[in-house]
Amino acid sequence: MDPNEFLFLILPLAALVAILIVVVFYLAIKEDNVRHKEVETLNELMRTGAVDKENFSAALQGLVRDKIIDEDSCERLRKLLEDSFNEPEETCSQPEPA
């Protein structure tokens, strides 16, 4: 192997691969952070009573209109809310007195 091949072909390719790996890891971590922030936002909205089963769609559209969240976040939050509201609610059934 010629030293020039190593310097001008192998090293730049290795550097490119290393950069691509770093970018992929950065984007993966960023996506996890975005999802975590969306869940925190959802929890805060439900805790304050701003969002409930009847008005979650209108509340999310209001947040988009006020530019608090973007359209993509709105769709993801809407899906999370629909899934959480559609889950069967666990109720405590107490035995009837005899």
C-alpha positions, 0 to 999 in steps of 0.5 A: 500500500502506497503511503499516499493512498493511506493519507488521501483515501483511507484517512478521509474516509475514516474521518467521514465515517466517524463524523457520520456516527457522531451525527447519528448519535446526536440526532438520536439523543435530540429525538429522545429529548424532544419526546421527553419535553412533549411528555412533560408538556402533556403532563403539565397541561393535564395537571393544570386542567387545561386539557381533558378528554373533551377539549384536548383537540381545541387546546392543542390547536390553541397552543399551535396558534399561540406558537407555544408548540409547532404543528408536528408536536401538536400531532404527536401530543394529539396521538399520545392524548388519544391513546391515553384517553382511549385506554380502558380506565381501571376502576375499583370495584367494591364488593356489594354488601350482603 
